[in-house]
Amino acid sequence: MPGLCFAALWITAVACLTSCRSSSPAGGLIPVVLQTDWYPQPEHGGFYEALLKGYYRQEGLDVTIKPGGPYISVEQQVSVGAAQFGLSSSDRVMKAVAGGQELLAVAATMQQDPQAIMVHASSPVHSFGDLEGHTIAANIGATWFAYIVRRFNLKDVHEAPATYSIANFLKDPQYIQQIFVTSEPYLTRRAGVEVRTLLISDTGYAPYRVFFTSRGMVTEHPEVVRKFVQASLRGWRDYMADPAEVHRALVKLNPELDPAQMQFTWAALRDGHFIYRDDPAQAGSFDPARWTTMRDQLASLHLLQRPIEATAAYTTQFLSAPAPQ
């Protein structure tokens, strides 16, 4: 079974990554699990960089990165303690908090979300307003879909279940699907099909990609959270400077990747300023006004189970290194 094969490959590769780590403090390491939102990929590169360079272990943390997938709820994994940290988006974390899950986003993985819709180069769809009368293959119930329907006053646009593949897109010139601009355009062009993409964040609906933890971790183990955040952001800055080592490791973790595809993703992250705008020191940062806007958008769409303050879903207390003693 593919899932079992992937699990076996992942275990073997993690063992390899562990053996390649830099020297670390002797004993006493605190075990920490990071649950990702998808299979290993360059969009997770900074965390793997921190693992490979030994940044976590230098902070006294023994970090395990667990791959996600389409059927794993990262928010639930962190809520029940199966992982101490998770990867998601700011809107998903905010909805989870409004639903009663004690979570807090602690840093931005990406300053903007690379989610987009992809159409064929010949498609009549050139803007989100042109989606009237079309069907989009997407994650059913996606918040961004509800937003664009109202934002562009769409009366006849439909969702079809995402297949997590470009196979249907390649066969059907009318096909439209939800994607990451850092991934699927490479695959379609490699197959000889030219595409155009529309970034969802350009509509005004602009969640962060975040990593988050439980409120209990923040309250009971703030130094562990600070060390994880600072080591992770250090890893992201290094990864965006030079991805070569991580890309060699990711091939072992996810055999579906190839060097050209990973280079495309890394360049898209860099050129699109997804990780930080201009200054690497901006990595991880949050703008409180964006969180408030996101809360207001979700509330107006009736997607929050109860009213909450935007600050209930995030904290900035771990985004600056402690002052030297």
N, C-alpha and C positions, 0 to 999 in steps of 0.2 A: 504494500500500500504506500502511496506517495507520502502520506503524513508520517508513517513510521520511518521511512527512508530519510525524510528530512530531519526527524528527531534524532536519528542515529548520527547523521552528518553533523548536526548542531552540537551534540554532546562531544564528539571527537574534536570538532573545531574549537570549542570552548576550552577543552583540555590543552590544545595547542596554544591558544592565546594565553592561558594561565602560565604555561611553561616559559613563554616569551616575555613575561612582565619584567619590568625593571626591579632592581633590588628594593626591598621594602623593610619596614620596621619588623623587628623580631617578635613574633607572636602577638597575641592580644588584639588581633584585627576584628573589627566589628562587621559581621555579615550583613550585607545589604543587597536586596534584589531590585533591579530596575525592570519593569514589565514594559516592553515596547508595544507599539500599536500595529506593527506589521512585521513581516519577515525581515531579516537583516538586509539593510540597504544603505546607500550613501546618505540618505536623509537622516540616518542615525549616526553619521560618521563621527561627530564630536565625542559621543559617549564611548565608542570603540577606541578612539584616539586616547582618551583618558585612561582606558583600561590597558591598552598596549604600552603606553608610556609610563605606567605605574603611578599616575597621579592620584588615583584613589588610594592605593596602598600607602603612598607617602602621607596621606591624611589619616591613616589608620583604619581604612575601610577595605573590606574584602567584597568587592562588587561582582555580582552575577547578573548578566544581561539576558533576560528571557524573551525570546521572540514572540510576537503576537500573531494575529491573523484575523480573518474576517469574522470569526465566531467567538472571539475573546473580548469581553468587556473589561477594558483596562481599569475603568473607574471602580468596578466591582472587585477586581483583584486587589486593589489598594485598600478599599473600604474594609475588606474582611481580613487584611493582614497577610495575604499571600505574597504581596510585594510591598516594599516600603516606598517606592517611587514608581510613577507611571508616565507614559507619554500620551498626550491627547491634544485637544484644542480648547481654547478658552470658553467657547460657547458650550461645549459638552461638559466641562467642569462646572460651569455656572448652573446649568440645568441639573446636574447631579446634586449640587449643594442645595438648590431650591427643592429638590426631591428628598432631602434629609440625609444625604451622605456627607460625612464630616471630612471634606477635602479642601486643600488649598493649593493653588498654583504658586510655585516658588520662583520660576524663571521662564523666560521665553526661549524655546528652542529655535523658533523662527519668528521674525518680526512681522511677517505676513504669511498667510496661508497659500501654498502653491496649488490649491484646488482650483480647477477650471472646468469648462466644458470644451470639448474638442469636436470640430466639424471638418468635413472634407473641404479642401481648398475651393472646390466648385460650389459649395453650399450657398444658398441664398441668405443664410443666417450670418449677419455681420455684427449684430449687437444683441443684447439680451431682449430687447423689445421685438426682435424678429423671430422669437421663439413661438409666437402665437401659431397654433395649429400643428406643433411638432411634439414628438415624444423624446424624452431624454432618459438614457439608461443611467440610473443613479442609485445611491443607497436610499431605499424607500424610507420616507419620513425625514429626509435630510433637511436641516433647518434652513440652509441657504436656498433650497428650492421654495420653501414657503415664503421666504423673504422676497425672492425675485418675482414670484407670482403677484404679490401685493405691490411691490415697488414699481413694476412695469405694467400693472393692471392687466395681467394676462388672464384670458377667459377660457382658452382652449389649448392648454399645454398639459402634458401628461408625463408621469414617471413610469419607467419600466425597470425591473430589478437589475442592478448592476451584476455583470458576470465576472468582473475582475480579469477580463481578457480583452484583447483587441480583435479577436477572430470575427465577431459580427460586424465590427466597424470596417474591416478590410473587405468584407463581402458586399456591404450595402452602402452606396454613395449617399444615402439620405440619413444614415445612422448618426446619432449624436450621443456622446457619452461623457460622464463625469470622469475627470482624470487629475493627475498631478502634472503640472507643466514641466516638472523635473524628470519625468519618466516616460509616459506613453508616447509623446511626440517622437522620441528617438526610435521606439519600436516600430511605429507606423512608417516612418521615413525609411528605416532600414528595410521594410517590406515593400518599398517603392510607392508609397501612398503619401502625397503631400497634404498637410493639414493646416488649419488655423485654430487658435485657442483664444478663449475669452476668460480672463481671470475673474473669479467671483469677487475678489476683494475690490475690484474696480467699480462694483455696484454700490459701494458704501457699506457692505457687510464684510467686515474685516477682522475676523478672529485671529488671535495669535495661535501658533503651535506652541504648546507649553509642556514642561514637566512639572508634576505635582506630587504631593504627599498627603498623608492624613493629618488632620488637625492634632491628633494625639502625638504624632511624631514631632510636630512643631512645638507643642507644649512640653513634652517629656524629654525630647532629645534634640534640642535646637542646635547643638554643636555638630551633631551628625548631619543634620540637614544643611548647615552652613558649609561643612566640609564637602559634602556631595555636590552642592551647587557650585562652589568655587572650583573644584576639580573638574567638573563637567564643562564649565565655561572655558576653563583653561584648555581643555581638550578641543572644544569647538574652535577656539582661536588658532590652535595649532593645525587642526584639520583643514581649515580654510586657507592656511598658508601653504600646506603641502599634504595632499591626500594619499600619497603613494603607499605608505605603509598600511594604512587602513584598507585601501582597496585590495592589496594583496591578501589581507586577512578575510575580507568580506567574500572573496571568491570561494574560500573554504567553507564559510558559513552558509552561503547561498549560491549553490552551483548554477542557478539560472542567470546570474549576473555575468557580464563580460567586461573586460577593461574599457572598451570604447563606451559602453553604456554608462559605466560608473563615472568616466570622465565627463560625459555629457551632463549627468546629474550634478556633479560637483561644479561644473562651469555654469549651469543654470542657477544653482544656489548663489554662486558668486556674482554673476552678472545681473541677476534679478534682485540683488541685495536682500535676500530672504533672511540671512542669519543676522546681519547688522547692516545699517545704511552705509556709513562711510568709515566710521572709527571702530576697530575691533573691541575697544572698551565698551561699546554699546551692546555687545552680545549679552543676551539675557534680559535686557531692560524692559520695563513696563511703563506705559503711559496711563495714569489713572483715568484720564478723560476717555480713552478708548474702552476701558472696562465699563465705565458708566454708560457709554453709548451702546455697548453690547448688551448690557442689562436692560436698557430701555427698549432696544429692538426686540429682544426675547420677550419682554413683558407685553409689548404691543402685539406680538404674534400669539399671545396667550400660551407660551411654551414654558413658563415658570410655574411650578406647582404652588408656590407661595411667594409673596413679595420678599425680596432680600435686598440688602445693600450690596453694591458692587464689590466692596471690600470684604464681603463674606466669602468670596471665591478666590482671593489672591492675597499675597503679601509681598512687600519689597524688602523685608528686613534682612534677607540673605544675599542681596545683590551687590553689596559692597564688602570687600575683605575687611576683617577686623584690624583695627589700628595696631601698629607694632607696640609691644610692651617695652 
